[in-house]
Amino acid sequence: MPLATIAYLERRYATLEKEIADALRDCPADDLAVADLEYRKLIIADEIQSYHRLIERYRRRRIH
């Protein structure tokens, strides 16, 4: 389950990166919209890191 969640979050992260690039290409760029996308991207990056830490903790417990 965590690996599927990570894969989903990584796809969402990539989508947000594309949305940010698209928004920055628009003239004039909507700074508030770009900031919102970047904020959501940071939240997803944090969630991905959390899942990776969870998996690593689980693996360590299984080894010991």
Buried (B, 14 or more C-beta within 10 A) or exposed (E): EEEEEBEEBEEBBEEBEEBBEEBEEEEEEEEEEBEBBBEBBEEBBEBBEEBEEEEEEEEEEEEE
